[in-house]
Amino acid sequence: MKKIVAMLAMASMLAGSCSVMAAEPETKTEATEAERNYSPESGTGWMYASINGEQVEFEFAGFGKGLTGHTYNFKSEEYDLSVTFNKELEAGTQMDENSIIQIELMSRDEATSGYYFAKKTVRENVDSTVTLTQKTEEGLMQGEFDVTVLSGNRYVGDARPGMLPQLEIADGEFCFCE
């Protein structure tokens, strides 16, 4: 009887039941693709990325609407990140330069402490690549990205020790629902 109950519990975990709590990985950044939630509820989601070679996990913190599109906000222990994707992104298609039209990153990490910012302007392009794998009417967005974020040319944190000329964000993946 105990074996049957254990097998039923295991089957419900494999089926993705939300009521069964699975053990969390030792650290948040060790989450594997199988452990990531690709069907987040409204107002939730995540982003994983390698920032200058260090894996960082972000949690979706909401969005704001503007003239240039929606700005999506993410938070981690080391960084606050805001990103505005190009409105012309289509699911299943890779878009290169200016696929991200604005990205802001505030670092609390001592090695990169400071403000990083990149924005598409008449004279400047954003060195970015985004492959949108899913975008639904309900607000679900899923995809992969790479971007180079320059040091901010504003007063916020420009003189901090550890400020780098740019941050390379590579192997980024996101999945969130507005």
BAMI-989831 format. One record per atom (N, C-alpha, C): x, y, z; residue number from 1; atom name. Coordinates in steps of 0.2 Angstrom, whole numbers. Example, Ala and Ser with C-alpha at 12.3 -4.5 7.8 and 13.67 -1.06 7.14 Angstrom:
BAMI-989831
r east = 66	north = -28	up = 39	i = 1	at = N
r east = 62	north = -22	up = 39	i = 1	at = CA
r east = 66	north = -16	up = 39	i = 1	at = C
r east = 64	north = -11	up = 35	i = 2	at = N
r east = 68	north = -5	up = 36	i = 2	at = CA
r east = 64	north = 0	up = 39	i = 2	at = C
This chain:
BAMI-989831
r east = 4	north = -6	up = 0	i = 1	at = N
r east = 0	north = 0	up = 0	i = 1	at = CA
r east = 4	north = 6	up = 0	i = 1	at = C
r east = 10	north = 6	up = 4	i = 2	at = N
r east = 14	north = 12	up = 4	i = 2	at = CA
r east = 17	north = 13	up = -2	i = 2	at = C
r east = 19	north = 8	up = -6	i = 3	at = N
r east = 22	north = 9	up = -13	i = 3	at = CA
r east = 17	north = 12	up = -18	i = 3	at = C
r east = 11	north = 10	up = -17	i = 4	at = N
r east = 6	north = 13	up = -22	i = 4	at = CA
r east = 5	north = 21	up = -20	i = 4	at = C
r east = 5	north = 23	up = -14	i = 5	at = N
r east = 4	north = 30	up = -12	i = 5	at = CA
r east = 10	north = 33	up = -14	i = 5	at = C
r east = 16	north = 31	up = -13	i = 6	at = N
r east = 23	north = 34	up = -15	i = 6	at = CA
r east = 23	north = 35	up = -23	i = 6	at = C
r east = 20	north = 30	up = -27	i = 7	at = N
r east = 20	north = 30	up = -34	i = 7	at = CA
r east = 15	north = 36	up = -36	i = 7	at = C
r east = 9	north = 36	up = -33	i = 8	at = N
r east = 4	north = 41	up = -35	i = 8	at = CA
r east = 7	north = 48	up = -33	i = 8	at = C
r east = 11	north = 49	up = -28	i = 9	at = N
r east = 14	north = 55	up = -26	i = 9	at = CA
r east = 19	north = 57	up = -31	i = 9	at = C
r east = 23	north = 53	up = -33	i = 10	at = N
r east = 28	north = 54	up = -38	i = 10	at = CA
r east = 25	north = 56	up = -45	i = 10	at = C
r east = 20	north = 52	up = -47	i = 11	at = N
r east = 16	north = 54	up = -53	i = 11	at = CA
r east = 13	north = 61	up = -53	i = 11	at = C
r east = 10	north = 63	up = -47	i = 12	at = N
r east = 7	north = 69	up = -47	i = 12	at = CA
r east = 13	north = 75	up = -48	i = 12	at = C
r east = 19	north = 73	up = -45	i = 13	at = N
r east = 24	north = 78	up = -45	i = 13	at = CA
r east = 27	north = 79	up = -53	i = 13	at = C
r east = 27	north = 73	up = -56	i = 14	at = N
r east = 29	north = 73	up = -63	i = 14	at = CA
r east = 24	north = 76	up = -68	i = 14	at = C
r east = 18	north = 76	up = -66	i = 15	at = N
r east = 12	north = 79	up = -70	i = 15	at = CA
r east = 12	north = 87	up = -69	i = 15	at = C
r east = 16	north = 89	up = -64	i = 16	at = N
r east = 17	north = 96	up = -63	i = 16	at = CA
r east = 12	north = 99	up = -59	i = 16	at = C
r east = 9	north = 95	up = -54	i = 17	at = N
r east = 4	north = 98	up = -50	i = 17	at = CA
r east = 7	north = 104	up = -46	i = 17	at = C
r east = 3	north = 109	up = -45	i = 18	at = N
r east = 6	north = 115	up = -41	i = 18	at = CA
r east = 5	north = 114	up = -34	i = 18	at = C
r east = 1	north = 109	up = -32	i = 19	at = N
r east = 0	north = 108	up = -24	i = 19	at = CA
r east = 5	north = 104	up = -21	i = 19	at = C
r east = 9	north = 100	up = -25	i = 20	at = N
r east = 15	north = 96	up = -23	i = 20	at = CA
r east = 21	north = 101	up = -23	i = 20	at = C
r east = 24	north = 101	up = -17	i = 21	at = N
r east = 30	north = 105	up = -16	i = 21	at = CA
r east = 36	north = 101	up = -18	i = 21	at = C
r east = 41	north = 103	up = -22	i = 22	at = N
r east = 47	north = 99	up = -24	i = 22	at = CA
r east = 52	north = 103	up = -20	i = 22	at = C
r east = 58	north = 99	up = -19	i = 23	at = N
r east = 63	north = 102	up = -15	i = 23	at = CA
r east = 67	north = 107	up = -20	i = 23	at = C
r east = 69	north = 113	up = -17	i = 24	at = N
r east = 72	north = 118	up = -21	i = 24	at = CA
r east = 80	north = 116	up = -22	i = 24	at = C
r east = 83	north = 118	up = -28	i = 25	at = N
r east = 90	north = 116	up = -29	i = 25	at = CA
r east = 94	north = 120	up = -23	i = 25	at = C
r east = 100	north = 118	up = -22	i = 26	at = N
r east = 104	north = 121	up = -17	i = 26	at = CA
r east = 105	north = 128	up = -18	i = 26	at = C
r east = 106	north = 131	up = -24	i = 27	at = N
r east = 106	north = 138	up = -25	i = 27	at = CA
r east = 101	north = 139	up = -31	i = 27	at = C
r east = 99	north = 145	up = -31	i = 28	at = N
r east = 94	north = 147	up = -36	i = 28	at = CA
r east = 96	north = 147	up = -43	i = 28	at = C
r east = 103	north = 148	up = -44	i = 29	at = N
r east = 106	north = 148	up = -51	i = 29	at = CA
r east = 107	north = 142	up = -54	i = 29	at = C
r east = 106	north = 136	up = -50	i = 30	at = N
r east = 107	north = 130	up = -52	i = 30	at = CA
r east = 101	north = 126	up = -55	i = 30	at = C
r east = 95	north = 130	up = -56	i = 31	at = N
r east = 89	north = 128	up = -59	i = 31	at = CA
r east = 90	north = 125	up = -66	i = 31	at = C
r east = 88	north = 119	up = -67	i = 32	at = N
r east = 89	north = 117	up = -74	i = 32	at = CA
r east = 82	north = 119	up = -78	i = 32	at = C
r east = 83	north = 117	up = -85	i = 33	at = N
r east = 77	north = 119	up = -89	i = 33	at = CA
r east = 71	north = 115	up = -87	i = 33	at = C
r east = 72	north = 109	up = -84	i = 34	at = N
r east = 66	north = 105	up = -82	i = 34	at = CA
r east = 63	north = 108	up = -76	i = 34	at = C
r east = 67	north = 112	up = -72	i = 35	at = N
r east = 64	north = 115	up = -66	i = 35	at = CA
r east = 61	north = 121	up = -67	i = 35	at = C
r east = 62	north = 124	up = -73	i = 36	at = N
r east = 59	north = 131	up = -74	i = 36	at = CA
r east = 52	north = 131	up = -76	i = 36	at = C
r east = 48	north = 136	up = -74	i = 37	at = N
r east = 41	north = 136	up = -75	i = 37	at = CA
r east = 40	north = 140	up = -81	i = 37	at = C
r east = 38	north = 136	up = -87	i = 38	at = N
r east = 37	north = 139	up = -93	i = 38	at = CA
r east = 29	north = 141	up = -94	i = 38	at = C
r east = 25	north = 141	up = -89	i = 39	at = N
r east = 18	north = 143	up = -89	i = 39	at = CA
r east = 17	north = 147	up = -83	i = 39	at = C
r east = 20	north = 153	up = -82	i = 40	at = N
r east = 20	north = 157	up = -76	i = 40	at = CA
r east = 13	north = 160	up = -76	i = 40	at = C
r east = 10	north = 161	up = -70	i = 41	at = N
r east = 4	north = 165	up = -69	i = 41	at = CA
r east = 5	north = 172	up = -70	i = 41	at = C
r east = 0	north = 176	up = -71	i = 42	at = N
r east = 0	north = 183	up = -73	i = 42	at = CA
r east = 4	north = 187	up = -67	i = 42	at = C
r east = 8	north = 191	up = -69	i = 43	at = N
r east = 12	north = 195	up = -65	i = 43	at = CA
r east = 18	north = 191	up = -62	i = 43	at = C
r east = 20	north = 185	up = -64	i = 44	at = N
r east = 26	north = 181	up = -62	i = 44	at = CA
r east = 30	north = 179	up = -68	i = 44	at = C
r east = 36	north = 177	up = -66	i = 45	at = N
r east = 41	north = 175	up = -72	i = 45	at = CA
r east = 48	north = 175	up = -69	i = 45	at = C
r east = 52	north = 174	up = -74	i = 46	at = N
r east = 59	north = 174	up = -72	i = 46	at = CA
r east = 64	north = 175	up = -78	i = 46	at = C
r east = 70	north = 176	up = -77	i = 47	at = N
r east = 75	north = 177	up = -82	i = 47	at = CA
r east = 82	north = 175	up = -79	i = 47	at = C
r east = 85	north = 171	up = -83	i = 48	at = N
r east = 92	north = 168	up = -82	i = 48	at = CA
r east = 97	north = 171	up = -87	i = 48	at = C
r east = 103	north = 173	up = -85	i = 49	at = N
r east = 107	north = 176	up = -89	i = 49	at = CA
r east = 114	north = 175	up = -86	i = 49	at = C
r east = 119	north = 175	up = -91	i = 50	at = N
r east = 126	north = 175	up = -89	i = 50	at = CA
r east = 129	north = 182	up = -90	i = 50	at = C
r east = 130	north = 186	up = -84	i = 51	at = N
r east = 133	north = 193	up = -84	i = 51	at = CA
r east = 140	north = 193	up = -83	i = 51	at = C
r east = 144	north = 194	up = -88	i = 52	at = N
r east = 152	north = 194	up = -88	i = 52	at = CA
r east = 154	north = 187	up = -85	i = 52	at = C
r east = 151	north = 182	up = -87	i = 53	at = N
r east = 153	north = 175	up = -86	i = 53	at = CA
r east = 150	north = 172	up = -79	i = 53	at = C
r east = 146	north = 176	up = -76	i = 54	at = N
r east = 143	north = 174	up = -69	i = 54	at = CA
r east = 135	north = 173	up = -70	i = 54	at = C
r east = 133	north = 167	up = -69	i = 55	at = N
r east = 126	north = 165	up = -70	i = 55	at = CA
r east = 121	north = 169	up = -64	i = 55	at = C
r east = 116	north = 173	up = -67	i = 56	at = N
r east = 112	north = 177	up = -62	i = 56	at = CA
r east = 105	north = 175	up = -64	i = 56	at = C
r east = 101	north = 174	up = -59	i = 57	at = N
r east = 94	north = 172	up = -59	i = 57	at = CA
r east = 90	north = 178	up = -57	i = 57	at = C
r east = 85	north = 181	up = -61	i = 58	at = N
r east = 81	north = 186	up = -60	i = 58	at = CA
r east = 74	north = 184	up = -59	i = 58	at = C
r east = 70	north = 188	up = -55	i = 59	at = N
r east = 63	north = 187	up = -54	i = 59	at = CA
r east = 59	north = 193	up = -57	i = 59	at = C
r east = 54	north = 191	up = -61	i = 60	at = N
r east = 50	north = 196	up = -64	i = 60	at = CA
r east = 46	north = 201	up = -59	i = 60	at = C
r east = 47	north = 207	up = -60	i = 61	at = N
r east = 45	north = 212	up = -55	i = 61	at = CA
r east = 39	north = 217	up = -57	i = 61	at = C
r east = 37	north = 215	up = -63	i = 62	at = N
r east = 31	north = 219	up = -66	i = 62	at = CA
r east = 33	north = 223	up = -72	i = 62	at = C
r east = 29	north = 227	up = -75	i = 63	at = N
r east = 30	north = 231	up = -81	i = 63	at = CA
r east = 27	north = 237	up = -81	i = 63	at = C
r east = 29	north = 242	up = -85	i = 64	at = N
r east = 26	north = 248	up = -86	i = 64	at = CA
r east = 25	north = 249	up = -94	i = 64	at = C
r east = 20	north = 253	up = -96	i = 65	at = N
r east = 18	north = 255	up = -103	i = 65	at = CA
r east = 20	north = 262	up = -104	i = 65	at = C
r east = 23	north = 262	up = -110	i = 66	at = N
r east = 26	north = 269	up = -112	i = 66	at = CA
r east = 25	north = 269	up = -120	i = 66	at = C
r east = 27	north = 275	up = -123	i = 67	at = N
r east = 26	north = 276	up = -130	i = 67	at = CA
r east = 31	north = 271	up = -134	i = 67	at = C
r east = 36	north = 269	up = -131	i = 68	at = N
r east = 41	north = 265	up = -135	i = 68	at = CA
r east = 39	north = 257	up = -134	i = 68	at = C
r east = 34	north = 256	up = -130	i = 69	at = N
r east = 33	north = 249	up = -128	i = 69	at = CA
r east = 32	north = 248	up = -121	i = 69	at = C
r east = 32	north = 241	up = -119	i = 70	at = N
r east = 32	north = 239	up = -112	i = 70	at = CA
r east = 39	north = 239	up = -110	i = 70	at = C
r east = 40	north = 241	up = -104	i = 71	at = N
r east = 47	north = 240	up = -100	i = 71	at = CA
r east = 46	north = 235	up = -95	i = 71	at = C
r east = 49	north = 230	up = -95	i = 72	at = N
r east = 49	north = 224	up = -91	i = 72	at = CA
r east = 54	north = 225	up = -86	i = 72	at = C
r east = 52	north = 224	up = -79	i = 73	at = N
r east = 57	north = 224	up = -74	i = 73	at = CA
r east = 59	north = 218	up = -70	i = 73	at = C
r east = 65	north = 217	up = -69	i = 74	at = N
r east = 67	north = 210	up = -66	i = 74	at = CA
r east = 72	north = 212	up = -60	i = 74	at = C
r east = 72	north = 208	up = -55	i = 75	at = N
r east = 76	north = 209	up = -49	i = 75	at = CA
r east = 80	north = 203	up = -47	i = 75	at = C
r east = 86	north = 204	up = -45	i = 76	at = N
r east = 90	north = 198	up = -42	i = 76	at = CA
r east = 94	north = 201	up = -36	i = 76	at = C
r east = 97	north = 197	up = -32	i = 77	at = N
r east = 101	north = 200	up = -26	i = 77	at = CA
r east = 107	north = 205	up = -29	i = 77	at = C
r east = 109	north = 204	up = -35	i = 78	at = N
r east = 115	north = 208	up = -37	i = 78	at = CA
r east = 113	north = 213	up = -42	i = 78	at = C
r east = 107	north = 213	up = -45	i = 79	at = N
r east = 105	north = 218	up = -50	i = 79	at = CA
r east = 98	north = 219	up = -50	i = 79	at = C
r east = 96	north = 225	up = -53	i = 80	at = N
r east = 90	north = 227	up = -55	i = 80	at = CA
r east = 90	north = 228	up = -62	i = 80	at = C
r east = 86	north = 225	up = -66	i = 81	at = N
r east = 86	north = 226	up = -73	i = 81	at = CA
r east = 79	north = 228	up = -76	i = 81	at = C
r east = 79	north = 233	up = -81	i = 82	at = N
r east = 73	north = 235	up = -85	i = 82	at = CA
r east = 75	north = 234	up = -92	i = 82	at = C
r east = 70	north = 231	up = -96	i = 83	at = N
r east = 72	north = 230	up = -103	i = 83	at = CA
r east = 65	north = 232	up = -107	i = 83	at = C
r east = 66	north = 235	up = -113	i = 84	at = N
r east = 61	north = 236	up = -118	i = 84	at = CA
r east = 63	north = 233	up = -124	i = 84	at = C
r east = 59	north = 228	up = -126	i = 85	at = N
r east = 60	north = 224	up = -132	i = 85	at = CA
r east = 57	north = 228	up = -138	i = 85	at = C
r east = 60	north = 227	up = -144	i = 86	at = N
r east = 57	north = 230	up = -150	i = 86	at = CA
r east = 50	north = 228	up = -151	i = 86	at = C
r east = 46	north = 232	up = -153	i = 87	at = N
r east = 39	north = 230	up = -155	i = 87	at = CA
r east = 38	north = 226	up = -160	i = 87	at = C
r east = 43	north = 225	up = -165	i = 88	at = N
r east = 43	north = 221	up = -171	i = 88	at = CA
r east = 45	north = 214	up = -170	i = 88	at = C
r east = 47	north = 212	up = -164	i = 89	at = N
r east = 48	north = 205	up = -162	i = 89	at = CA
r east = 43	north = 201	up = -164	i = 89	at = C
r east = 44	north = 195	up = -167	i = 90	at = N
r east = 39	north = 190	up = -169	i = 90	at = CA
r east = 42	north = 183	up = -166	i = 90	at = C
r east = 37	north = 179	up = -164	i = 91	at = N
r east = 39	north = 173	up = -162	i = 91	at = CA
r east = 42	north = 169	up = -167	i = 91	at = C
r east = 47	north = 165	up = -166	i = 92	at = N
r east = 50	north = 161	up = -170	i = 92	at = CA
r east = 55	north = 164	up = -175	i = 92	at = C
r east = 56	north = 170	up = -174	i = 93	at = N
r east = 61	north = 174	up = -178	i = 93	at = CA
r east = 67	north = 177	up = -174	i = 93	at = C
r east = 73	north = 177	up = -176	i = 94	at = N
r east = 78	north = 180	up = -172	i = 94	at = CA
r east = 79	north = 187	up = -175	i = 94	at = C
r east = 79	north = 192	up = -171	i = 95	at = N
r east = 81	north = 199	up = -173	i = 95	at = CA
r east = 87	north = 201	up = -169	i = 95	at = C
r east = 91	north = 204	up = -174	i = 96	at = N
r east = 98	north = 206	up = -171	i = 96	at = CA
r east = 98	north = 213	up = -169	i = 96	at = C
r east = 103	north = 217	up = -171	i = 97	at = N
r east = 104	north = 224	up = -168	i = 97	at = CA
r east = 97	north = 228	up = -167	i = 97	at = C
r east = 96	north = 231	up = -161	i = 98	at = N
r east = 91	north = 234	up = -159	i = 98	at = CA
r east = 84	north = 230	up = -158	i = 98	at = C
r east = 85	north = 224	up = -157	i = 99	at = N
r east = 80	north = 219	up = -154	i = 99	at = CA
r east = 78	north = 221	up = -147	i = 99	at = C
r east = 83	north = 224	up = -143	i = 100	at = N
r east = 82	north = 227	up = -137	i = 100	at = CA
r east = 83	north = 234	up = -138	i = 100	at = C
r east = 77	north = 239	up = -137	i = 101	at = N
r east = 78	north = 246	up = -139	i = 101	at = CA
r east = 81	north = 250	up = -133	i = 101	at = C
r east = 80	north = 247	up = -127	i = 102	at = N
r east = 83	north = 250	up = -121	i = 102	at = CA
r east = 83	north = 245	up = -115	i = 102	at = C
r east = 89	north = 246	up = -112	i = 103	at = N
r east = 90	north = 241	up = -106	i = 103	at = CA
r east = 94	north = 245	up = -101	i = 103	at = C
r east = 92	north = 245	up = -95	i = 104	at = N
r east = 95	north = 248	up = -89	i = 104	at = CA
r east = 97	north = 242	up = -84	i = 104	at = C
r east = 103	north = 243	up = -81	i = 105	at = N
r east = 105	north = 238	up = -76	i = 105	at = CA
r east = 109	north = 242	up = -70	i = 105	at = C
r east = 106	north = 241	up = -64	i = 106	at = N
r east = 109	north = 244	up = -59	i = 106	at = CA
r east = 112	north = 238	up = -55	i = 106	at = C
r east = 119	north = 238	up = -54	i = 107	at = N
r east = 123	north = 233	up = -51	i = 107	at = CA
r east = 124	north = 235	up = -43	i = 107	at = C
r east = 123	north = 230	up = -39	i = 108	at = N
r east = 125	north = 231	up = -32	i = 108	at = CA
r east = 131	north = 226	up = -30	i = 108	at = C
r east = 133	north = 223	up = -35	i = 109	at = N
r east = 139	north = 218	up = -35	i = 109	at = CA
r east = 145	north = 222	up = -35	i = 109	at = C
r east = 150	north = 221	up = -30	i = 110	at = N
r east = 156	north = 225	up = -29	i = 110	at = CA
r east = 160	north = 225	up = -36	i = 110	at = C
r east = 160	north = 219	up = -39	i = 111	at = N
r east = 165	north = 219	up = -45	i = 111	at = CA
r east = 162	north = 223	up = -51	i = 111	at = C
r east = 156	north = 225	up = -51	i = 112	at = N
r east = 153	north = 229	up = -57	i = 112	at = CA
r east = 149	north = 234	up = -54	i = 112	at = C
r east = 149	north = 236	up = -48	i = 113	at = N
r east = 145	north = 241	up = -45	i = 113	at = CA
r east = 144	north = 247	up = -49	i = 113	at = C
r east = 138	north = 249	up = -50	i = 114	at = N
r east = 136	north = 255	up = -54	i = 114	at = CA
r east = 130	north = 254	up = -59	i = 114	at = C
r east = 129	north = 259	up = -63	i = 115	at = N
r east = 124	north = 260	up = -68	i = 115	at = CA
r east = 126	north = 259	up = -75	i = 115	at = C
r east = 122	north = 254	up = -78	i = 116	at = N
r east = 123	north = 252	up = -85	i = 116	at = CA
r east = 117	north = 254	up = -89	i = 116	at = C
r east = 118	north = 256	up = -95	i = 117	at = N
r east = 112	north = 259	up = -99	i = 117	at = CA
r east = 114	north = 258	up = -106	i = 117	at = C
r east = 109	north = 256	up = -110	i = 118	at = N
r east = 110	north = 256	up = -118	i = 118	at = CA
r east = 103	north = 258	up = -121	i = 118	at = C
r east = 103	north = 262	up = -125	i = 119	at = N
r east = 96	north = 264	up = -128	i = 119	at = CA
r east = 97	north = 266	up = -136	i = 119	at = C
r east = 92	north = 263	up = -140	i = 120	at = N
r east = 92	north = 265	up = -147	i = 120	at = CA
r east = 91	north = 272	up = -148	i = 120	at = C
r east = 95	north = 276	up = -151	i = 121	at = N
r east = 94	north = 283	up = -153	i = 121	at = CA
r east = 96	north = 284	up = -161	i = 121	at = C
r east = 95	north = 290	up = -163	i = 122	at = N
r east = 97	north = 291	up = -170	i = 122	at = CA
r east = 104	north = 289	up = -172	i = 122	at = C
r east = 108	north = 291	up = -167	i = 123	at = N
r east = 115	north = 289	up = -168	i = 123	at = CA
r east = 118	north = 283	up = -165	i = 123	at = C
r east = 114	north = 280	up = -161	i = 124	at = N
r east = 117	north = 274	up = -157	i = 124	at = CA
r east = 112	north = 268	up = -158	i = 124	at = C
r east = 115	north = 262	up = -159	i = 125	at = N
r east = 111	north = 256	up = -160	i = 125	at = CA
r east = 113	north = 252	up = -153	i = 125	at = C
r east = 109	north = 247	up = -152	i = 126	at = N
r east = 110	north = 243	up = -146	i = 126	at = CA
r east = 112	north = 236	up = -149	i = 126	at = C
r east = 118	north = 234	up = -147	i = 127	at = N
r east = 121	north = 228	up = -149	i = 127	at = CA
r east = 117	north = 222	up = -145	i = 127	at = C
r east = 112	north = 219	up = -148	i = 128	at = N
r east = 108	north = 214	up = -145	i = 128	at = CA
r east = 105	north = 209	up = -150	i = 128	at = C
r east = 103	north = 203	up = -148	i = 129	at = N
r east = 100	north = 198	up = -152	i = 129	at = CA
r east = 95	north = 195	up = -147	i = 129	at = C
r east = 89	north = 195	up = -150	i = 130	at = N
r east = 83	north = 192	up = -146	i = 130	at = CA
r east = 80	north = 187	up = -151	i = 130	at = C
r east = 78	north = 181	up = -148	i = 131	at = N
r east = 74	north = 176	up = -152	i = 131	at = CA
r east = 68	north = 175	up = -147	i = 131	at = C
r east = 62	north = 177	up = -150	i = 132	at = N
r east = 56	north = 176	up = -146	i = 132	at = CA
r east = 53	north = 170	up = -148	i = 132	at = C
r east = 52	north = 165	up = -143	i = 133	at = N
r east = 50	north = 158	up = -145	i = 133	at = CA
r east = 42	north = 158	up = -144	i = 133	at = C
r east = 39	north = 163	up = -139	i = 134	at = N
r east = 32	north = 163	up = -138	i = 134	at = CA
r east = 30	north = 169	up = -136	i = 134	at = C
r east = 24	north = 172	up = -139	i = 135	at = N
r east = 21	north = 178	up = -137	i = 135	at = CA
r east = 14	north = 177	up = -138	i = 135	at = C
r east = 10	north = 178	up = -132	i = 136	at = N
r east = 3	north = 176	up = -133	i = 136	at = CA
r east = -1	north = 183	up = -131	i = 136	at = C
r east = -8	north = 182	up = -133	i = 137	at = N
r east = -12	north = 188	up = -132	i = 137	at = CA
r east = -13	north = 189	up = -124	i = 137	at = C
r east = -12	north = 184	up = -120	i = 138	at = N
r east = -13	north = 184	up = -113	i = 138	at = CA
r east = -7	north = 187	up = -110	i = 138	at = C
r east = -2	north = 189	up = -113	i = 139	at = N
r east = 4	north = 192	up = -111	i = 139	at = CA
r east = 10	north = 188	up = -109	i = 139	at = C
r east = 9	north = 182	up = -111	i = 140	at = N
r east = 15	north = 177	up = -110	i = 140	at = CA
r east = 21	north = 178	up = -115	i = 140	at = C
r east = 27	north = 180	up = -112	i = 141	at = N
r east = 33	north = 180	up = -117	i = 141	at = CA
r east = 38	north = 176	up = -115	i = 141	at = C
r east = 41	north = 172	up = -120	i = 142	at = N
r east = 46	north = 168	up = -118	i = 142	at = CA
r east = 52	north = 169	up = -124	i = 142	at = C
r east = 58	north = 169	up = -122	i = 143	at = N
r east = 63	north = 169	up = -127	i = 143	at = CA
r east = 70	north = 169	up = -125	i = 143	at = C
r east = 75	north = 170	up = -129	i = 144	at = N
r east = 82	north = 170	up = -127	i = 144	at = CA
r east = 85	north = 177	up = -130	i = 144	at = C
r east = 91	north = 179	up = -127	i = 145	at = N
r east = 94	north = 185	up = -129	i = 145	at = CA
r east = 101	north = 185	up = -127	i = 145	at = C
r east = 104	north = 190	up = -130	i = 146	at = N
r east = 111	north = 192	up = -129	i = 146	at = CA
r east = 111	north = 200	up = -130	i = 146	at = C
r east = 115	north = 203	up = -126	i = 147	at = N
r east = 116	north = 211	up = -126	i = 147	at = CA
r east = 122	north = 213	up = -123	i = 147	at = C
r east = 125	north = 218	up = -126	i = 148	at = N
r east = 130	north = 222	up = -122	i = 148	at = CA
r east = 128	north = 228	up = -120	i = 148	at = C
r east = 128	north = 229	up = -113	i = 149	at = N
r east = 126	north = 235	up = -110	i = 149	at = CA
r east = 132	north = 240	up = -108	i = 149	at = C
r east = 132	north = 246	up = -110	i = 150	at = N
r east = 137	north = 251	up = -109	i = 150	at = CA
r east = 136	north = 254	up = -102	i = 150	at = C
r east = 142	north = 256	up = -100	i = 151	at = N
r east = 142	north = 260	up = -93	i = 151	at = CA
r east = 137	north = 266	up = -94	i = 151	at = C
r east = 133	north = 268	up = -89	i = 152	at = N
r east = 128	north = 273	up = -90	i = 152	at = CA
r east = 132	north = 280	up = -90	i = 152	at = C
r east = 130	north = 284	up = -94	i = 153	at = N
r east = 133	north = 291	up = -95	i = 153	at = CA
r east = 129	north = 296	up = -91	i = 153	at = C
r east = 126	north = 294	up = -85	i = 154	at = N
r east = 122	north = 298	up = -81	i = 154	at = CA
r east = 126	north = 298	up = -74	i = 154	at = C
r east = 124	north = 302	up = -70	i = 155	at = N
r east = 128	north = 303	up = -63	i = 155	at = CA
r east = 127	north = 297	up = -59	i = 155	at = C
r east = 122	north = 293	up = -59	i = 156	at = N
r east = 120	north = 288	up = -55	i = 156	at = CA
r east = 126	north = 283	up = -55	i = 156	at = C
r east = 130	north = 282	up = -50	i = 157	at = N
r east = 135	north = 277	up = -49	i = 157	at = CA
r east = 141	north = 277	up = -54	i = 157	at = C
r east = 142	north = 283	up = -58	i = 158	at = N
r east = 147	north = 283	up = -63	i = 158	at = CA
r east = 154	north = 282	up = -60	i = 158	at = C
r east = 155	north = 285	up = -54	i = 159	at = N
r east = 161	north = 285	up = -50	i = 159	at = CA
r east = 163	north = 280	up = -46	i = 159	at = C
r east = 158	north = 275	up = -45	i = 160	at = N
r east = 159	north = 269	up = -41	i = 160	at = CA
r east = 165	north = 265	up = -43	i = 160	at = C
r east = 169	north = 262	up = -38	i = 161	at = N
r east = 174	north = 258	up = -39	i = 161	at = CA
r east = 171	north = 251	up = -42	i = 161	at = C
r east = 175	north = 248	up = -47	i = 162	at = N
r east = 172	north = 242	up = -50	i = 162	at = CA
r east = 168	north = 244	up = -56	i = 162	at = C
r east = 166	north = 250	up = -58	i = 163	at = N
r east = 162	north = 252	up = -64	i = 163	at = CA
r east = 166	north = 249	up = -70	i = 163	at = C
r east = 163	north = 245	up = -74	i = 164	at = N
r east = 166	north = 243	up = -80	i = 164	at = CA
r east = 163	north = 247	up = -86	i = 164	at = C
r east = 167	north = 247	up = -92	i = 165	at = N
r east = 165	north = 251	up = -98	i = 165	at = CA
r east = 158	north = 247	up = -101	i = 165	at = C
r east = 158	north = 241	up = -100	i = 166	at = N
r east = 152	north = 237	up = -102	i = 166	at = CA
r east = 151	north = 231	up = -99	i = 166	at = C
r east = 145	north = 228	up = -99	i = 167	at = N
r east = 143	north = 222	up = -96	i = 167	at = CA
r east = 141	north = 217	up = -102	i = 167	at = C
r east = 143	north = 211	up = -103	i = 168	at = N
r east = 141	north = 207	up = -108	i = 168	at = CA
r east = 136	north = 202	up = -105	i = 168	at = C
r east = 130	north = 202	up = -107	i = 169	at = N
r east = 124	north = 198	up = -105	i = 169	at = CA
r east = 123	north = 193	up = -110	i = 169	at = C
r east = 125	north = 187	up = -109	i = 170	at = N
r east = 125	north = 181	up = -114	i = 170	at = CA
r east = 120	north = 175	up = -111	i = 170	at = C
r east = 118	north = 171	up = -116	i = 171	at = N
r east = 114	north = 165	up = -114	i = 171	at = CA
r east = 108	north = 167	up = -110	i = 171	at = C
r east = 105	north = 173	up = -111	i = 172	at = N
r east = 99	north = 175	up = -107	i = 172	at = CA
r east = 93	north = 171	up = -110	i = 172	at = C
r east = 89	north = 169	up = -105	i = 173	at = N
r east = 83	north = 166	up = -106	i = 173	at = CA
r east = 77	north = 169	up = -102	i = 173	at = C
r east = 71	north = 170	up = -104	i = 174	at = N
r east = 66	north = 173	up = -100	i = 174	at = CA
r east = 60	north = 170	up = -102	i = 174	at = C
r east = 55	north = 170	up = -97	i = 175	at = N
r east = 48	north = 168	up = -97	i = 175	at = CA
r east = 44	north = 171	up = -92	i = 175	at = C
r east = 39	north = 175	up = -94	i = 176	at = N
r east = 35	north = 179	up = -89	i = 176	at = CA
r east = 28	north = 180	up = -92	i = 176	at = C
r east = 24	north = 182	up = -88	i = 177	at = N
r east = 17	north = 184	up = -90	i = 177	at = CA
r east = 15	north = 190	up = -87	i = 177	at = C
r east = 13	north = 195	up = -91	i = 178	at = N
r east = 11	north = 202	up = -89	i = 178	at = CA
r east = 6	north = 202	up = -84	i = 178	at = C
